[in-house]
Amino acid sequence: MKTIGITGGTGFVGRHVTNLLISKDYNVVIFTRNPKKYNSAGNISYALWNPETEDADSTDFQKLDGVIHLAGEGVADKRWTPKRKQEILESRTKGTAFLVKMLQNHAPNCMAFISASGIGYYGPDMTGKPFTENDPAYNDFLGNTCVQWENASKPVEPQMRRVLLRIGIVLGKEAGAFYEFEKPTRFGILPILGGGRQVVSWIHIDDLAALFVHALETESMHGPYNAVAPVPVAQKLLMYTIAHVKGLPPLGIPVPSFALKLMLGEMSIEVLKSATVSSAKTEASGFVFRYPTITKAVRQLLGK
Protein backbone atom coordinates (compact mmCIF):
# COMPACT_ATOMS: atom_id res chain seq x y z
CA MET A 1 0.00 0.00 0.00
CA LYS A 2 1.52 3.34 -1.07
CA THR A 3 1.85 6.33 1.23
CA ILE A 4 1.11 9.85 -0.02
CA GLY A 5 1.95 13.03 1.86
CA ILE A 6 -0.30 16.07 1.57
CA THR A 7 0.41 19.65 2.61
CA GLY A 8 -2.73 21.71 3.07
CA GLY A 9 -4.59 18.46 3.64
CA THR A 10 -6.98 19.92 6.20
CA GLY A 11 -8.25 22.61 3.80
CA PHE A 12 -11.14 22.63 1.33
CA VAL A 13 -9.33 20.95 -1.57
CA GLY A 14 -7.13 18.85 0.71
CA ARG A 15 -10.08 17.16 2.40
CA HIS A 16 -11.52 16.07 -0.96
CA VAL A 17 -8.14 14.80 -2.18
CA THR A 18 -7.57 12.91 1.08
CA ASN A 19 -10.98 11.24 0.95
CA LEU A 20 -10.41 10.13 -2.62
CA LEU A 21 -6.96 8.71 -1.82
CA ILE A 22 -8.36 6.79 1.16
CA SER A 23 -11.15 5.37 -1.04
CA LYS A 24 -8.41 4.07 -3.36
CA ASP A 25 -6.56 2.37 -0.48
CA TYR A 26 -3.64 4.75 -0.09
CA ASN A 27 -2.11 5.65 3.25
CA VAL A 28 -2.17 9.43 3.71
CA VAL A 29 0.16 11.54 5.85
CA ILE A 30 -1.21 15.06 6.31
CA PHE A 31 1.56 17.55 7.06
CA THR A 32 0.37 20.35 9.32
CA ARG A 33 1.63 22.93 11.80
CA ASN A 34 -0.57 21.45 14.52
CA PRO A 35 -0.58 17.64 14.24
CA LYS A 36 -1.70 17.26 17.87
CA LYS A 37 -4.94 19.01 16.96
CA TYR A 38 -6.02 15.96 14.93
CA ASN A 39 -6.47 12.28 15.69
CA SER A 40 -4.73 9.81 13.42
CA ALA A 41 -7.02 6.93 12.50
CA GLY A 42 -7.13 4.18 9.91
CA ASN A 43 -5.19 5.15 6.80
CA ILE A 44 -4.78 8.81 7.84
CA SER A 45 -2.02 10.16 10.05
CA TYR A 46 -0.83 13.69 10.87
CA ALA A 47 2.75 14.90 11.00
CA LEU A 48 4.54 18.12 11.87
CA TRP A 49 5.49 20.44 9.01
CA ASN A 50 6.09 24.12 9.74
CA PRO A 51 7.82 26.08 6.95
CA GLU A 52 8.05 29.25 9.05
CA THR A 53 10.23 27.57 11.68
CA GLU A 54 11.60 24.95 9.25
CA ASP A 55 10.53 22.23 11.63
CA ALA A 56 9.26 18.84 10.47
CA ASP A 57 9.35 15.17 11.41
CA SER A 58 11.82 13.63 8.98
CA THR A 59 10.70 10.08 9.80
CA ASP A 60 7.33 10.73 8.16
CA PHE A 61 9.02 11.86 4.95
CA GLN A 62 10.87 8.56 4.76
CA LYS A 63 7.55 6.75 4.29
CA LEU A 64 6.48 8.71 1.22
CA ASP A 65 5.93 7.30 -2.27
CA GLY A 66 4.49 10.60 -3.52
CA VAL A 67 3.48 14.05 -2.29
CA ILE A 68 0.64 16.45 -3.12
CA HIS A 69 1.46 20.06 -2.27
CA LEU A 70 -1.57 22.28 -1.62
CA ALA A 71 -0.43 24.58 1.18
CA GLY A 72 -0.62 28.35 0.80
CA GLU A 73 -2.50 31.36 2.14
CA GLY A 74 -5.90 31.87 0.51
CA VAL A 75 -5.71 34.39 -2.31
CA ALA A 76 -9.26 35.68 -1.79
CA ASP A 77 -9.48 35.39 2.00
CA LYS A 78 -8.52 38.99 2.79
CA ARG A 79 -8.07 42.37 1.11
CA TRP A 80 -4.74 42.66 -0.74
CA THR A 81 -2.68 44.97 1.44
CA PRO A 82 1.09 44.97 0.82
CA LYS A 83 1.48 42.79 3.92
CA ARG A 84 -1.16 40.34 2.72
CA LYS A 85 0.39 40.06 -0.73
CA GLN A 86 3.73 39.24 0.89
CA GLU A 87 2.05 36.55 3.01
CA ILE A 88 0.43 35.02 -0.10
CA LEU A 89 3.76 34.95 -1.94
CA GLU A 90 5.96 33.69 0.90
CA SER A 91 3.50 31.00 2.01
CA ARG A 92 3.99 29.51 -1.46
CA THR A 93 7.65 30.14 -2.21
CA LYS A 94 9.15 29.53 1.23
CA GLY A 95 6.77 26.67 1.96
CA THR A 96 7.62 24.98 -1.32
CA ALA A 97 11.36 25.48 -0.87
CA PHE A 98 11.24 23.93 2.61
CA LEU A 99 9.17 20.98 1.36
CA VAL A 100 11.63 20.38 -1.47
CA LYS A 101 14.54 20.41 0.97
CA MET A 102 12.82 17.86 3.22
CA LEU A 103 12.04 15.62 0.25
CA GLN A 104 15.59 15.80 -1.08
CA ASN A 105 17.09 14.92 2.28
CA HIS A 106 14.58 12.51 3.78
CA ALA A 107 12.31 10.96 1.10
CA PRO A 108 14.41 8.55 -1.00
CA ASN A 109 11.36 6.60 -2.22
CA CYS A 110 9.21 9.58 -3.23
CA MET A 111 8.69 9.37 -6.98
CA ALA A 112 6.08 12.09 -7.67
CA PHE A 113 5.66 15.72 -6.65
CA ILE A 114 2.21 17.06 -7.58
CA SER A 115 1.78 20.74 -6.79
CA ALA A 116 -1.02 23.26 -6.95
CA SER A 117 -0.55 26.43 -8.96
CA GLY A 118 -3.15 28.80 -10.42
CA ILE A 119 -4.55 30.15 -13.68
CA GLY A 120 -3.68 33.58 -12.31
CA TYR A 121 -0.43 32.69 -14.08
CA TYR A 122 -1.97 33.83 -17.39
CA GLY A 123 -3.61 37.20 -16.77
CA PRO A 124 -6.62 38.50 -18.75
CA ASP A 125 -7.84 37.40 -22.20
CA MET A 126 -6.07 39.41 -24.89
CA THR A 127 -5.66 37.31 -28.05
CA GLY A 128 -9.10 35.75 -28.52
CA LYS A 129 -7.60 32.28 -27.99
CA PRO A 130 -7.75 30.17 -24.81
CA PHE A 131 -4.60 30.13 -22.73
CA THR A 132 -2.52 26.97 -22.95
CA GLU A 133 0.31 25.73 -20.78
CA ASN A 134 2.81 27.11 -23.32
CA ASP A 135 1.68 30.71 -22.89
CA PRO A 136 3.94 33.07 -20.92
CA ALA A 137 3.12 34.31 -17.45
CA TYR A 138 1.41 37.68 -17.09
CA ASN A 139 3.37 40.44 -15.39
CA ASP A 140 1.13 41.22 -12.41
CA PHE A 141 0.91 40.14 -8.79
CA LEU A 142 -0.69 36.73 -9.36
CA GLY A 143 1.30 36.00 -12.51
CA ASN A 144 4.59 36.71 -10.77
CA THR A 145 3.48 34.80 -7.67
CA CYS A 146 2.65 31.71 -9.74
CA VAL A 147 6.01 31.87 -11.54
CA GLN A 148 7.95 32.02 -8.27
CA TRP A 149 5.72 29.34 -6.73
CA GLU A 150 6.32 26.95 -9.63
CA ASN A 151 10.04 27.73 -9.83
CA ALA A 152 10.47 26.97 -6.12
CA SER A 153 9.79 23.28 -6.78
CA LYS A 154 12.18 22.91 -9.74
CA PRO A 155 15.07 21.61 -7.60
CA VAL A 156 13.05 18.48 -6.78
CA GLU A 157 13.87 17.26 -10.29
CA PRO A 158 15.41 14.92 -11.38
CA GLN A 159 14.90 13.09 -8.07
CA MET A 160 11.20 12.75 -8.83
CA ARG A 161 8.55 13.54 -11.44
CA ARG A 162 7.03 17.02 -11.02
CA VAL A 163 3.51 18.04 -12.11
CA LEU A 164 1.99 21.51 -11.66
CA LEU A 165 -1.79 21.89 -11.74
CA ARG A 166 -2.84 25.44 -12.59
CA ILE A 167 -6.19 25.53 -10.85
CA GLY A 168 -9.18 27.55 -12.02
CA ILE A 169 -12.13 28.76 -9.94
CA VAL A 170 -13.08 25.80 -7.76
CA LEU A 171 -16.80 25.06 -7.35
CA GLY A 172 -17.80 23.05 -4.28
CA LYS A 173 -20.76 22.96 -1.90
CA GLU A 174 -19.18 23.81 1.42
CA ALA A 175 -16.68 26.53 0.55
CA GLY A 176 -15.02 28.42 -2.24
CA ALA A 177 -16.47 30.42 -5.12
CA PHE A 178 -19.70 28.47 -5.66
CA TYR A 179 -20.77 29.04 -2.05
CA GLU A 180 -20.30 32.80 -2.53
CA PHE A 181 -22.10 32.79 -5.90
CA GLU A 182 -25.03 30.72 -4.63
CA LYS A 183 -25.55 32.39 -1.24
CA PRO A 184 -27.28 35.58 -2.52
CA THR A 185 -29.71 33.52 -4.62
CA ARG A 186 -31.26 32.26 -1.39
CA PHE A 187 -32.69 35.78 -1.09
CA GLY A 188 -33.65 36.01 -4.76
CA ILE A 189 -30.57 38.07 -5.65
CA LEU A 190 -28.43 37.28 -8.72
CA PRO A 191 -25.38 39.54 -8.56
CA ILE A 192 -23.91 40.24 -11.99
CA LEU A 193 -20.35 41.42 -11.42
CA GLY A 194 -19.26 44.27 -13.66
CA GLY A 195 -20.82 43.55 -17.01
CA GLY A 196 -21.02 39.81 -16.31
CA ARG A 197 -19.33 39.02 -19.62
CA GLN A 198 -15.99 38.04 -18.05
CA VAL A 199 -15.17 34.38 -18.67
CA VAL A 200 -14.78 32.15 -15.62
CA SER A 201 -12.54 29.11 -16.10
CA TRP A 202 -13.83 26.81 -13.39
CA ILE A 203 -13.58 23.23 -12.15
CA HIS A 204 -15.84 21.09 -9.96
CA ILE A 205 -14.16 20.10 -6.69
CA ASP A 206 -14.67 16.38 -7.39
CA ASP A 207 -12.93 16.72 -10.75
CA LEU A 208 -10.09 18.67 -9.16
CA ALA A 209 -9.51 15.99 -6.51
CA ALA A 210 -9.64 13.31 -9.19
CA LEU A 211 -7.16 15.24 -11.32
CA PHE A 212 -4.64 15.39 -8.48
CA VAL A 213 -4.86 11.62 -8.08
CA HIS A 214 -4.71 11.14 -11.87
CA ALA A 215 -1.51 13.21 -11.98
CA LEU A 216 -0.10 11.16 -9.13
CA GLU A 217 -0.83 7.88 -10.89
CA THR A 218 -0.02 8.85 -14.51
CA GLU A 219 3.74 8.55 -14.98
CA SER A 220 3.66 10.21 -18.40
CA MET A 221 2.53 13.51 -16.88
CA HIS A 222 5.26 16.11 -16.36
CA GLY A 223 5.19 19.88 -15.97
CA PRO A 224 2.15 22.22 -16.03
CA TYR A 225 -1.45 21.23 -16.73
CA ASN A 226 -4.52 23.44 -16.57
CA ALA A 227 -7.01 22.27 -13.95
CA VAL A 228 -10.12 23.72 -15.58
CA ALA A 229 -13.30 22.24 -17.04
CA PRO A 230 -13.56 21.95 -20.84
CA VAL A 231 -16.31 24.60 -21.14
CA PRO A 232 -15.58 27.97 -19.47
CA VAL A 233 -18.58 30.19 -18.79
CA ALA A 234 -19.40 33.89 -18.56
CA GLN A 235 -20.08 35.05 -15.01
CA LYS A 236 -23.59 36.16 -15.99
CA LEU A 237 -24.39 32.73 -17.45
CA LEU A 238 -23.05 31.05 -14.32
CA MET A 239 -25.50 33.06 -12.19
CA TYR A 240 -28.40 32.42 -14.59
CA THR A 241 -27.60 28.69 -14.51
CA ILE A 242 -27.79 28.67 -10.71
CA ALA A 243 -31.12 30.52 -10.89
CA HIS A 244 -32.50 28.14 -13.54
CA VAL A 245 -31.54 25.00 -11.61
CA LYS A 246 -33.08 26.45 -8.43
CA GLY A 247 -36.25 27.50 -10.28
CA LEU A 248 -35.69 31.22 -9.72
CA PRO A 249 -36.51 34.02 -12.18
CA PRO A 250 -33.42 35.18 -14.10
CA LEU A 251 -33.42 38.69 -12.63
CA GLY A 252 -29.82 39.75 -12.39
CA ILE A 253 -28.75 42.70 -10.27
CA PRO A 254 -25.70 44.50 -11.67
CA VAL A 255 -22.82 45.19 -9.28
CA PRO A 256 -20.84 47.99 -10.97
CA SER A 257 -17.11 47.67 -11.39
CA PHE A 258 -16.43 50.79 -9.31
CA ALA A 259 -18.38 49.30 -6.38
CA LEU A 260 -16.31 46.12 -6.52
CA LYS A 261 -13.12 48.19 -6.60
CA LEU A 262 -14.25 50.08 -3.49
CA MET A 263 -15.10 46.84 -1.67
CA LEU A 264 -12.18 44.68 -2.75
CA GLY A 265 -9.40 47.06 -3.76
CA GLU A 266 -6.78 45.55 -6.05
CA MET A 267 -8.34 42.09 -5.72
CA SER A 268 -11.31 43.35 -7.77
CA ILE A 269 -9.07 42.95 -10.83
CA GLU A 270 -9.34 39.17 -10.43
CA VAL A 271 -13.12 39.25 -9.95
CA LEU A 272 -13.61 41.31 -13.10
CA LYS A 273 -10.94 39.61 -15.21
CA SER A 274 -11.91 37.41 -18.15
CA ALA A 275 -9.61 34.38 -18.43
CA THR A 276 -10.40 31.66 -20.96
CA VAL A 277 -8.16 28.69 -20.21
CA SER A 278 -7.82 25.48 -22.25
CA SER A 279 -8.17 21.98 -20.77
CA ALA A 280 -6.91 20.26 -23.95
CA LYS A 281 -3.55 19.10 -22.57
CA THR A 282 -5.22 17.78 -19.42
CA GLU A 283 -7.76 15.80 -21.45
CA ALA A 284 -4.97 14.51 -23.71
CA SER A 285 -3.34 12.98 -20.61
CA GLY A 286 -6.34 10.64 -20.38
CA PHE A 287 -8.30 12.54 -17.74
CA VAL A 288 -12.08 12.44 -18.17
CA PHE A 289 -14.16 15.17 -16.50
CA ARG A 290 -17.29 14.06 -14.66
CA TYR A 291 -18.59 17.64 -14.80
CA PRO A 292 -17.53 19.16 -18.15
CA THR A 293 -20.37 21.72 -18.34
CA ILE A 294 -21.58 24.30 -15.85
CA THR A 295 -25.15 22.96 -15.95
CA LYS A 296 -24.04 19.46 -14.95
CA ALA A 297 -21.80 20.86 -12.21
CA VAL A 298 -24.48 23.17 -10.77
CA ARG A 299 -27.09 20.40 -10.78
CA GLN A 300 -24.78 18.16 -8.77
CA LEU A 301 -23.80 20.92 -6.35
CA LEU A 302 -27.45 21.82 -5.72
CA GLY A 303 -28.57 18.19 -5.50
CA LYS A 304 -30.88 18.48 -8.49
C-alpha angles and dihedrals in degrees: 000000000000124000121221125192120213129194113200088023095145093057131091097276094032094059092054093047091048093050092050093049091050090050087056092052100254124144110236128206111193112205112212142156091240110039092159089064090070135056117232111224137164111335094349125086133168127225137184118263119158115166093185093062094025090234123145141144104256093194090068091054090056090065096057126116092172141355134218113203115205104143121125141111113279111264094212099035097095141013113281104253116163088258092051093049089053090051091051092050099043094044086062104036100038093038092051093046091052092047091050091051091051092048093048093050104034112020108070093159098048107116104171135047112190113184136184120236130159143245086237079089089082107047124208128339110272110149103046090244127101116258116255131194090262094062118106123252119265117246101240136094098283094038092053091043092054092048093052091043092053094042091053090069097048094095090065087076134117089022090069143001113273125207125179119201112202099207125211128203105316117222116202136145103241104040145352131055099329092057089054093045094047099042097076091050088068085072094043093260122134107187112206106199115220105322092335091231095106112116117241115206101203142170133201112244092237091054091047093052090047091050092055090053091044090054090048093052100038108083093189091066116100133159128359127356128175112242097206134117118259094248116053116198139210113252091240092054091048090056093045090050091054089049093048094049090048092047094244126144112261095245107147122196113211117230104200120230093240091056091052090049090053092049100040107023115201092354088070086077089071094047092052097038121110111218119173108191127186124232093190097110091047092051090046088059088066098261115145118201117225089198108036096154131052092235093056091046095048092047091054094045092050094043093242 
